[in-house]
C-alpha cells in the first residue's frame, strides 16, 4: 500500500509545472544617471578599442614628427629666400647699370637749335597758324603759299589744319598731307608735309652717340624769303654697307610756327657723308633729291591775302 502511494506521487510529479524563477528587480535610474552612465563594453570590444594612453602617445609621436620636419624645412626655406633676395639685388643693379649705359648712349638732337635758328617775332597765342589746301596749292594765313608742282596725288590728313604758336618744348604738331609723285603714272617717291607751333622744337632726332659720324642730323640754313627762314635738314645713317638718307625742307615764320617737308633719297649711287661735309658737297652727292624738293615746292607770297 505504501508502494502504490509513492508510485502515484511520483507519477503526478511528472505533470506538475515548475515554479518560474523570481525576477530580479532592476535598480531605478534617473535620466541624469542614465545619460552619464558609461557603457559597458565586452572584453572583445575593449580589446579592439585603443586606450587613451596609446592614443595620446601616438598623437604625441605624430606631433614630434611634424615639428622635426618643420625644424628642417624652415631653415632651408629661409636660406633659399636669402639667396633669391641677394641674387635679385645683384642682378637688378646689373640690369640698372646696363639700362643706364644703353640710355646714356642716346641723345636728342635738335638741328635747327644747334644751327642757331630762332624765331624773329613774338608769340601770339591768339594767332594760330592755319593752312588751307586747295589742290595743288597750300595757303597759309601768314600771307604765304606753297605751290606743288608735278604729277602728284595729295591726301589731306586732318580736316582742320591749324596749330597754336608756343615757346614750349612740346608744341602741337599737325600732319598736313601725304603726297605721292609720279612720272607718266610711274611712282617716283613720297613726301610728308607737317606743321608745328614751335618748329625748332619739333624737328629732332634720337641718335646713338656710339655710332659717331655714321649717324648725324644737321641743319643747313638757306636764304630767307622776306621774314620766312628757309633751309634743309639732312638726316644721315650708315648701317653696314647701307646708307639711309632723309632730307627735310623747312619754312619758319616769324612767330616760330612753321612747315616742313620730308622725303627719303632715291639716289642709285649712295655716297658716304660726314657732319663736316659742306652743304655744297652734300647737295652735289644727292643732287636729284635736292632738285626735286626745290622744283616741286615753291614758296611765294600770297597776294590774295591782301585783298
C-alpha positions as CSV (number, residue, x, y, z in Angstrom):
1,X,0.0,0.0,0.0
2,X,2.8,2.2,0.8
3,X,4.5,1.5,-2.5
4,X,1.4,2.4,-4.5
5,X,1.1,5.8,-2.9
6,X,4.7,6.5,-3.6
7,X,4.2,5.5,-7.2
8,X,1.2,7.8,-7.7
9,X,3.1,10.7,-6.1
10,X,6.0,10.2,-8.5
11,X,3.6,9.8,-11.4
12,X,1.8,13.1,-10.6
13,X,5.1,14.9,-10.2
14,X,5.8,14.4,-13.9
15,X,2.8,16.6,-14.9
16,X,3.4,19.4,-12.3
17,X,4.8,22.7,-13.9
18,X,7.9,24.0,-12.1
19,X,7.5,27.4,-10.5
20,X,9.0,30.3,-12.5
21,X,12.2,31.8,-11.2
22,X,11.8,35.1,-9.4
23,X,12.6,38.2,-11.4
24,X,15.4,40.4,-10.2
25,X,14.4,43.9,-9.7
26,X,16.5,46.5,-11.6
27,X,17.5,49.5,-9.7
28,X,15.7,52.7,-10.7
29,X,17.9,55.1,-12.6
30,X,17.1,58.7,-13.2
31,X,17.5,60.3,-16.7
32,X,20.7,62.1,-15.5
33,X,22.1,58.8,-14.2
34,X,21.2,57.1,-17.5
35,X,22.8,59.8,-19.6
36,X,26.1,59.8,-17.6
37,X,26.3,56.1,-17.1
38,X,29.3,54.7,-19.0
39,X,28.5,51.9,-21.4
40,X,29.8,48.5,-20.5
41,X,31.9,47.0,-23.3
42,X,32.6,43.4,-23.8
43,X,36.1,42.1,-23.4
44,X,36.3,41.7,-27.2
45,X,35.3,45.3,-27.9
46,X,37.6,46.5,-25.2
47,X,40.5,44.8,-26.9
48,X,39.6,46.4,-30.2
49,X,39.3,50.0,-28.8
50,X,42.6,51.7,-28.3
51,X,43.3,53.0,-24.9
52,X,43.5,56.7,-24.2
53,X,47.1,56.2,-23.2
54,X,48.1,54.7,-26.5
55,X,46.1,57.4,-28.4
56,X,47.9,60.2,-26.6
57,X,51.2,58.5,-27.2
58,X,50.5,58.2,-30.9
59,X,49.4,61.8,-31.1
60,X,52.5,63.0,-29.3
61,X,54.7,61.0,-31.6
62,X,53.0,62.4,-34.7
63,X,53.3,66.0,-33.4
64,X,57.0,65.4,-32.7
65,X,57.5,64.1,-36.2
66,X,55.8,67.2,-37.7
67,X,57.9,69.5,-35.5
68,X,61.1,67.8,-36.7
69,X,60.1,68.2,-40.3
70,X,59.4,71.9,-39.8
71,X,62.6,72.3,-38.0
72,X,64.4,71.2,-41.2
73,X,62.1,72.9,-43.7
74,X,62.1,76.4,-42.1
75,X,65.9,76.9,-42.1
76,X,66.2,75.7,-45.7
77,X,63.3,77.9,-46.8
78,X,64.9,80.9,-45.1
79,X,68.2,80.2,-46.7
80,X,66.7,79.9,-50.2
81,X,64.8,83.2,-49.6
82,X,68.0,85.0,-48.7
83,X,69.7,83.6,-51.8
84,X,66.8,84.8,-54.0
85,X,66.9,88.3,-52.5
86,X,70.7,88.6,-52.9
87,X,70.5,87.3,-56.5
88,X,67.7,89.7,-57.4
89,X,69.5,92.6,-55.7
90,X,72.8,92.0,-57.6
91,X,71.1,91.4,-61.0
92,X,68.8,94.4,-60.6
93,X,72.0,96.6,-60.2
94,X,73.5,94.9,-63.3
95,X,70.3,95.5,-65.3
96,X,70.0,99.0,-64.0
97,X,73.6,99.7,-65.0
98,X,73.1,98.2,-68.4
99,X,69.9,100.2,-68.9
100,X,71.7,103.4,-67.8
101,X,74.6,102.6,-70.2
102,X,72.2,102.0,-73.0
103,X,70.2,105.1,-72.3
104,X,73.3,107.3,-72.0
105,X,74.3,106.1,-75.5
106,X,71.4,108.1,-77.0
107,X,70.8,111.8,-77.2
108,X,68.1,114.1,-78.6
109,X,69.4,116.3,-81.3
110,X,67.6,119.5,-82.4
111,X,69.4,120.6,-85.6
112,X,67.6,123.9,-86.0
113,X,68.5,124.9,-82.5
114,X,72.1,123.8,-82.9
115,X,72.3,125.9,-86.1
116,X,71.1,128.9,-84.1
117,X,67.8,129.2,-85.9
118,X,65.3,131.1,-83.8
119,X,62.0,133.0,-84.1
120,X,62.4,136.6,-85.2
121,X,59.0,137.8,-83.9
122,X,56.8,137.4,-80.8
123,X,54.5,134.6,-79.9
124,X,50.8,135.5,-80.0
125,X,48.6,132.5,-79.0
126,X,45.5,134.3,-80.4
127,X,47.0,134.0,-83.9
128,X,47.3,130.3,-84.8
129,X,49.0,129.1,-88.0
130,X,46.2,127.9,-90.3
131,X,46.7,126.1,-93.6
132,X,44.1,125.6,-96.3
133,X,44.6,123.0,-99.0
134,X,43.3,124.0,-102.5
135,X,44.9,121.3,-104.6
136,X,47.6,121.7,-105.7
137,X,48.3,124.8,-103.5
138,X,48.5,125.2,-99.8
139,X,47.7,128.6,-98.4
140,X,48.8,129.9,-95.0
141,X,47.2,132.8,-93.0
142,X,50.7,134.3,-92.7
143,X,50.5,135.7,-96.2
144,X,52.3,132.9,-98.0
145,X,51.5,129.8,-100.0
146,X,53.3,126.7,-101.3
147,X,52.6,125.7,-104.8
148,X,53.1,122.0,-105.5
149,X,54.3,121.1,-109.0
150,X,54.5,117.9,-110.9
151,X,52.2,114.9,-111.3
152,X,51.1,114.4,-107.7
153,X,48.3,112.9,-105.6
154,X,47.6,114.8,-102.4
155,X,45.9,113.1,-99.4
156,X,44.9,115.6,-96.7
157,X,45.2,114.1,-93.2
158,X,43.2,116.4,-91.0
159,X,40.0,118.3,-91.7
160,X,41.2,121.3,-89.7
161,X,44.8,122.3,-90.3
162,X,46.0,124.6,-87.5
163,X,48.5,124.9,-84.7
164,X,49.0,127.4,-81.9
165,X,52.4,129.2,-81.5
166,X,54.2,128.4,-78.3
167,X,57.6,128.7,-76.5
168,X,57.2,125.3,-75.1
169,X,59.4,122.3,-75.8
170,X,56.4,120.1,-76.7
171,X,54.4,122.0,-79.3
172,X,51.4,120.8,-81.1
173,X,52.1,119.2,-84.5
174,X,49.6,118.6,-87.3
175,X,50.2,116.4,-90.3
176,X,49.0,118.3,-93.3
177,X,49.2,115.8,-96.1
178,X,50.9,112.9,-97.8
179,X,52.0,113.5,-101.4
180,X,52.8,110.8,-104.0
181,X,54.7,111.9,-107.1
182,X,54.6,110.1,-110.4
183,X,56.3,110.3,-113.8
184,X,53.9,109.1,-116.6
185,X,52.0,107.5,-113.7
186,X,55.1,105.5,-112.7
187,X,55.6,106.1,-109.0
188,X,58.6,108.2,-108.1
189,X,58.6,109.0,-104.4
190,X,56.5,110.2,-101.4
191,X,56.7,113.4,-99.4
192,X,55.1,114.1,-96.0
193,X,54.2,117.7,-95.0
194,X,53.6,118.8,-91.4
195,X,53.2,122.0,-89.4
196,X,54.2,122.9,-85.9
197,X,53.6,125.5,-83.2
198,X,57.4,125.6,-82.5
199,X,59.3,124.4,-85.5
200,X,62.8,124.5,-83.8
201,X,61.5,122.1,-81.1
202,X,59.7,119.8,-83.4
203,X,62.4,118.9,-85.9
204,X,64.6,116.5,-83.9
205,X,66.3,113.1,-84.0
206,X,67.1,110.5,-81.4
207,X,70.7,109.5,-82.2
208,X,73.1,106.8,-80.9
209,X,76.3,108.5,-79.8
210,X,78.5,105.5,-80.2
211,X,77.9,105.4,-84.0
212,X,79.9,108.6,-84.3
213,X,80.0,110.1,-87.8
214,X,77.9,107.2,-89.2
215,X,74.9,108.9,-87.8
216,X,74.0,112.6,-87.7
217,X,71.3,115.2,-88.2
218,X,72.3,118.6,-89.3
219,X,70.6,121.8,-90.5
220,X,71.8,124.0,-93.4
221,X,70.0,127.4,-93.4
222,X,69.4,129.0,-96.8
223,X,68.3,132.4,-98.0
224,X,65.2,133.7,-96.3
225,X,62.1,134.8,-98.3
226,X,61.2,138.1,-96.7
227,X,60.7,137.2,-93.0
228,X,60.4,133.5,-93.6
229,X,63.5,131.5,-92.7
230,X,64.1,128.5,-95.0
231,X,66.7,125.7,-95.3
232,X,67.3,122.0,-95.2
233,X,68.0,119.3,-92.6
234,X,70.0,116.2,-93.6
235,X,69.5,113.0,-91.6
236,X,72.2,110.5,-92.4
237,X,72.8,107.0,-91.1
238,X,75.2,104.3,-92.3
239,X,74.4,100.8,-91.3
240,X,76.9,98.2,-92.5
241,X,77.0,98.6,-96.3
242,X,73.7,100.5,-96.4
243,X,73.1,104.3,-96.3
244,X,69.8,105.8,-95.2
245,X,69.3,109.5,-96.0
246,X,66.2,111.7,-95.5
247,X,66.0,115.4,-96.4
248,X,63.7,117.9,-94.7
249,X,63.0,121.3,-96.2
250,X,61.6,123.8,-93.6
251,X,59.9,127.2,-93.6
252,X,59.8,129.1,-90.3
253,X,57.5,132.1,-89.8
254,X,58.5,135.0,-87.5
255,X,56.5,133.7,-84.5
256,X,58.3,130.3,-84.6
257,X,55.5,128.4,-86.2
258,X,56.4,126.6,-89.4
259,X,56.1,123.9,-92.0
260,X,58.4,121.2,-93.2
261,X,58.6,118.6,-95.9
262,X,60.4,115.3,-95.6
263,X,61.4,112.7,-98.2
264,X,63.9,109.9,-98.5
265,X,66.7,109.7,-101.0
266,X,66.0,107.7,-104.1
267,X,69.5,108.0,-105.5
268,X,71.0,104.9,-107.0
269,X,74.5,105.9,-106.0
270,X,74.8,106.1,-102.3
271,X,77.6,108.4,-101.1
272,X,79.1,108.4,-97.7
273,X,78.8,111.7,-95.8
274,X,80.2,113.2,-92.6
275,X,79.0,116.0,-90.3
276,X,82.0,118.0,-91.5
277,X,80.9,118.0,-95.2
278,X,79.7,121.3,-96.6
279,X,76.2,121.7,-97.8
280,X,77.6,122.2,-101.3
281,X,79.3,118.8,-101.1
282,X,76.2,117.1,-99.8
283,X,74.0,118.7,-102.4
284,X,76.3,117.6,-105.2
285,X,76.3,114.0,-103.9
286,X,72.5,113.9,-103.7
287,X,71.7,116.4,-106.4
288,X,68.4,114.7,-107.7
289,X,66.9,114.7,-104.2
290,X,67.6,118.4,-103.5
291,X,66.5,119.4,-107.0
292,X,63.2,117.5,-106.5
293,X,62.4,119.5,-103.4
294,X,63.4,122.8,-105.0
295,X,61.5,122.3,-108.2
296,X,58.3,120.8,-106.9
297,X,57.6,123.0,-103.8
298,X,57.6,126.8,-104.5
299,X,57.1,129.2,-101.5
300,X,55.7,132.5,-102.6
301,X,53.8,135.4,-101.1
302,X,50.0,135.1,-101.3
303,X,48.8,138.3,-102.9
304,X,45.2,137.3,-102.5
305,X,45.6,137.6,-98.7
306,X,45.8,141.4,-99.0
307,X,42.6,141.7,-101.0
